Amino acid sequence: MKTDPLPKTKKNVVSLACAGNEYEPFLLILRPKMRMERVRVEASALRHLSGFEIPAGNISVCHVEYVNVTVPTDKMGAAGEWPDPLPSYDGPFTAFPGENHPLWLTVRVPAGAKPGFYNGKIILTSGDWKKEVALSLNVWNFSLPEKSSIRSSFGLPSQHIKMYHNLETREELEKVMDLYFRNLKDHRVCPTSPLELYPMKVHVSGVYWKGGEFVMEPVHGGRRALKIADSEVDSNVEARYEDRIPVEPNTAYKLSWYAKTETENQDYTVLLEFANAEGIGLPAGTC
């Protein structure tokens, strides 16, 4: 919180550990005793003893902001200024005395980074004042794959984004949603409806049965069978193959299938319907 006291435990270095192709964040909190003007934040590169270097550009800085909560949502909360938004640090800021000014820093370790310890520093300045905070990073000897193997689902309705950012046009909404999706991708999180603004139509060929259900057993050939359960007493139950099968004139055709009934030698009906080239049904006996 904005006025929480400093922790009792003190250390001289920020210690991190992570794999290649991974993000690792930490908080650095400035709490001055007097007003500080034009506070600047800068990160150095992280260097390995071998000379391998993680550039300073791989360390991002966000300046935590607060939301003034007047009515807590539940008994776990409390009124006051809560840290929540994470806008990017965009230059010098004023730090007021007796208040916490949290900085959220994130190190992105590139894939294939040399394992071992890296050292760098975070530099804070304000006028003649300067403070260097040592940063130690232990990179493990493996990298996370580009494609995540863990399923996730993060709700991100476009209407909420539109309202939150006061977006007016479709072009604005697409641009902002794309930024959200890129951020989710970078952090291995999948949105629940990634195609909400870009609906897709899927056409499946070769399976045109309407009615019945596909089951895994018993199967005569292939991977599935079509099961038709006649549990109605006042109507017919059927499965219909919707796609028309083209035939050539003066050509003999043989139609065959395999069927298994619930009881041996049980009767069932197969009906063939015919249509001309325009799709108009032909009366029985004309073929």
C-alpha angles and dihedrals in degrees: 000000000000096000102028112135122253117271116261095226112082129193133180097218140040107234122200135173129190146136129263115279090027137116122229120185133193138178125242113188125198115202110173127195091215136027113285121201128206097006110192129197124204134171125208125215117272112240132201122209088246090060095255108141136201104209122240087241088071089068113078125194127210124185108222115229131195137237117213105230112198099170117035114224094221143355091276091065134067138201117265142071111323124195109238121121117081108200116172117263103257103180143302119352138185118252115203121213120261093018131106116240105191121201117198109208124186126195117205112201112205120235112267094024113163109262121242138060125332126190131205141132146237113227123207120188138176116172107306092347118100134174127183118199115199116232123199121188126188111200114201121225097257139060130224113246120254091240115061117230094198118090117230138170122201117183111229111160112193091222090062091051090048092053096042094051096035091236116181108182136051089238092056092048093051092049094050094043089052090055090051092048092050090052091049090049092051090053096043096247122136121215115230093233110024092163098049092115093035108044116197128212115213121203116196116198127206099026109086102146117134115196131018123056135262114244134186096226146078091024123173096190137348123021103297144025131213112243120201114188114193102205097146123100099187103041142037120261117212147161117218130201102221102192116086116233112222118228133190124233118259092012125126117229132190119206116196137165142169121242135177119196126203091246125031116269092005113166122243134164131238116194123194119202124196132203137180125244090277092056095252113144118249122219118251115273096031096100 
